[in-house]
Amino acid sequence: MFIAVEEHHYHVNVIGEGKPLVLLHGFTGTVATWNELIPYLEVNRQLVLIDLPGHGQTDAEHVSNMSDVCHDLKSIIHQLGHDKVDLLGYSMGGRTALLFVSYFPEMIDQLILVGASPGLSVDKRVEREAQDQKLANMIELEGIEAFVNYWEKVPLFTTQKRLPLAKQKQIRQGRLAQSPEGLALSLLTMGTGKQESLWGSLEQLKTETLLVVGEEDEKFVSINEQMHESLPNAQFRKISQTGHAVHLESPKIFGKIVSEFLINSDSI
């Protein structure tokens, strides 16, 4: 279905019945990102899968920052008839989820962050923003295939080379299907360089939170260990022999961890 928020039209898939769990994909992802996890997560849950701006079938070209996106997501959740949901986000989707709960803590019961970050210091943000601008220019000038060829070689995704060839091909086809203008928009409005730092406010976040990282994703292991120390109500899980995209590289283990977290939280 498509849900309108003013001039924006978000592509949303709603699966199953029960307490709603909203899922937010990472950069170059879509609602299809979560396909392998659906059997693990749909038990007693209504899954709400959303294509974020610049991705998939969503048309939200007037988004100017992550705050805009969070307010759009709030409207989508309310239009679906929910006042409170659980929220799961991966990478860019995880950063968005963390910002969302900082704005609207009363709307989130349980928060699950996968390979996520609370942002960068001011000096590092300036540097990252310049990098994001350069990458956005490359996408628009050289096209989607040149970008995907580059993106697949980023060290963050090295561990994905161990995936079966059929799965690697599926991930590549998903990336190639994206709009170059959309991905450029995403970088310039939702890139890490554009994200406000939440490090100073983590101690105020009381939401029950699960932090998940792949053991081989050393940068995000360190970030999430620090987050775990700051968040007052967080659990931290590190999955062995796995890199940044935990949900793609170890879907069965990840699905079990998330479902157990949600079930245990429901019983409290």
C-alpha positions in Angstrom: 0.0 0.0 0.0 1.0 3.7 -0.2 0.4 6.1 2.7 0.4 9.8 2.0 2.0 12.3 4.3 1.3 15.7 2.8 3.1 15.6 -0.6 5.0 12.4 0.2 3.9 8.9 -0.6 5.4 6.1 1.4 5.4 2.5 0.2 4.4 0.3 3.2 3.8 -3.4 3.6 1.8 -4.6 6.5 2.0 -8.4 7.3 0.2 -10.3 10.0 -1.7 -9.4 13.1 -0.8 -8.5 16.6 1.4 -5.9 18.3 3.0 -3.8 15.6 6.7 -4.0 14.9 8.0 -1.3 12.5 11.1 -2.2 10.4 13.4 0.4 8.9 16.0 -0.8 6.3 19.5 0.5 5.7 21.0 2.5 2.8 20.3 0.8 -0.6 17.7 -1.4 1.1 13.9 -1.7 0.7 11.1 -3.5 2.4 12.4 -6.7 0.7 15.5 -6.4 3.0 13.5 -8.2 5.7 12.1 -11.1 3.7 14.2 -13.8 5.4 13.3 -12.6 8.8 9.5 -12.5 8.3 9.0 -16.2 9.5 10.8 -15.4 12.7 9.2 -12.1 13.5 5.6 -12.4 12.3 4.5 -14.7 15.2 2.1 -12.6 17.3 3.3 -9.5 15.6 2.0 -7.3 12.8 5.1 -6.3 10.7 5.1 -2.8 9.3 7.8 -2.6 6.6 8.5 0.9 5.2 10.6 2.0 2.2 12.5 5.0 3.5 12.9 8.2 1.4 15.1 7.7 -1.7 14.5 4.0 -1.6 12.2 1.4 -3.2 8.8 2.7 -4.2 8.6 5.6 -1.8 8.2 9.1 -3.3 9.4 11.6 -0.7 11.7 13.9 -2.6 10.9 17.0 -0.5 12.4 15.5 2.7 15.2 17.8 3.8 16.5 16.1 6.9 16.1 13.1 9.3 13.7 15.1 11.5 11.3 15.4 8.5 11.5 11.6 8.1 10.8 10.9 11.8 7.7 13.1 11.7 6.5 11.4 8.5 7.0 8.0 10.2 5.0 9.3 13.2 2.1 10.1 10.8 2.3 6.7 9.1 2.1 4.9 12.4 -0.9 7.0 13.5 -2.6 6.5 10.1 -2.3 2.7 10.6 -4.2 3.1 13.8 -1.3 2.7 16.3 -0.3 4.9 19.2 2.6 2.6 20.3 4.8 0.2 18.4 8.1 -1.7 18.7 10.8 -0.4 16.3 13.6 -2.2 14.6 16.2 -0.4 12.4 19.4 -1.5 10.6 22.3 0.9 9.9 20.7 4.1 8.4 17.4 2.7 9.6 18.8 2.2 13.0 20.1 5.8 13.2 16.6 6.9 12.1 15.0 4.7 14.8 17.2 6.1 17.5 16.4 9.6 16.5 12.7 8.7 16.3 12.6 7.4 19.9 14.5 10.5 21.1 11.7 12.6 19.6 8.7 10.4 20.5 9.7 8.1 23.4 6.1 7.6 24.4 5.4 5.8 21.0 8.0 3.1 21.4 7.8 0.0 23.7 10.9 -1.9 22.6 13.7 -0.6 20.4 16.1 -2.9 18.4 19.2 -1.3 16.8 21.3 -3.3 14.3 24.7 -1.9 13.3 23.5 1.6 14.4 25.3 4.7 15.6 24.2 7.8 17.7 26.1 10.0 15.3 29.4 11.9 15.0 31.1 14.8 16.8 30.8 18.2 15.0 34.3 18.1 13.4 33.8 14.5 12.1 30.3 15.4 10.9 31.7 18.1 8.6 34.2 15.6 7.1 31.5 13.0 6.7 29.1 15.4 5.1 31.7 16.2 2.5 32.3 12.5 1.8 28.5 12.0 1.5 28.3 14.9 -1.0 31.1 13.5 -3.0 29.4 10.0 -3.2 26.1 11.6 -4.1 27.8 13.5 -6.9 29.3 10.2 -8.1 26.0 8.4 -8.1 24.3 11.1 -10.2 27.2 11.6 -12.6 28.3 8.0 -13.2 25.0 6.1 -12.7 23.7 3.3 -10.5 25.9 0.5 -11.8 29.1 2.3 -11.2 28.0 3.2 -7.7 27.0 -0.4 -6.9 30.4 -1.7 -8.2 32.0 0.8 -5.8 29.7 0.1 -2.9 30.2 -3.6 -3.0 33.9 -3.1 -2.4 33.5 -1.0 0.7 35.3 -2.7 3.6 32.1 -2.6 5.7 30.6 -5.3 3.4 33.6 -7.6 2.9 32.0 -10.4 5.0 29.1 -10.5 2.5 31.5 -12.1 0.0 31.0 -15.3 2.0 27.3 -15.4 1.3 26.0 -17.9 -1.3 26.4 -16.5 -4.8 22.7 -16.5 -5.4 22.2 -14.3 -2.3 25.0 -12.0 -3.3 23.3 -11.6 -6.7 19.9 -10.9 -5.1 21.4 -8.2 -2.9 23.2 -6.7 -6.0 20.0 -6.7 -8.0 18.2 -4.9 -5.2 20.8 -2.2 -5.2 20.8 -1.8 -9.0 17.0 -1.4 -8.9 17.4 1.8 -6.8 17.0 5.3 -8.3 20.3 7.2 -8.5 18.5 10.4 -7.7 16.9 8.7 -4.7 20.1 7.4 -3.2 21.8 10.8 -3.7 18.8 12.4 -1.9 19.2 9.9 0.9 22.9 10.7 1.4 22.3 14.4 1.4 19.4 14.3 3.9 19.9 11.1 6.0 23.6 10.5 5.7 25.7 10.1 8.9 27.1 13.6 8.2 23.6 15.1 8.4 22.6 13.3 11.6 22.6 15.2 14.9 24.7 13.6 17.6 22.7 11.8 20.3 25.7 10.7 22.4 24.9 13.3 25.0 21.3 12.2 25.5 21.6 8.4 25.5 21.5 8.3 29.3 18.0 9.9 29.2 16.6 7.2 26.9 14.6 4.8 29.1 13.2 2.7 26.3 14.0 -1.0 26.6 16.6 -1.5 23.9 18.5 -4.4 22.2 21.8 -3.6 20.5 22.9 -6.1 17.9 26.2 -6.2 16.0 28.3 -8.6 14.0 31.5 -9.7 15.7 33.6 -8.9 12.6 32.1 -5.4 12.3 34.8 -4.0 14.6 33.9 -0.3 14.2 30.3 -0.8 15.2 31.2 -3.3 17.9 33.1 -0.5 19.6 30.4 2.1 19.0 27.7 -0.2 20.4 29.8 -1.2 23.4 29.9 2.5 24.3 26.2 2.9 23.6 25.5 -0.1 26.0 27.4 1.7 28.7 25.4 4.9 28.3 21.9 3.5 27.7 20.2 2.7 31.1 17.9 -0.1 29.8 19.8 -1.9 27.0 21.0 -5.4 26.2 24.0 -6.0 23.9 24.4 -9.0 21.6 27.3 -9.8 19.4 26.9 -12.4 16.7 30.0 -14.4 15.8 31.3 -14.9 12.2 29.2 -12.0 11.1 29.8 -8.5 9.7 27.7 -5.3 9.5 24.5 -6.7 7.8 23.6 -9.1 10.6 20.1 -9.7 9.3 21.5 -10.8 5.9 24.5 -12.7 7.0 23.0 -14.6 10.0 19.2 -14.3 9.6 18.3 -17.4 11.6 20.4 -16.4 14.6 19.3 -12.8 14.4 15.7 -13.7 14.0 15.9 -15.9 17.1 17.6 -13.2 19.2 15.1 -10.6 18.2 12.0 -12.8 18.7 13.2 -13.9 22.1 13.8 -10.2 23.1 10.3 -9.3 22.0 8.7 -12.3 23.7 10.6 -11.7 26.9 9.7 -8.0 26.9 6.0 -8.9 26.3 6.0 -11.1 29.4 7.4 -8.5 31.8 
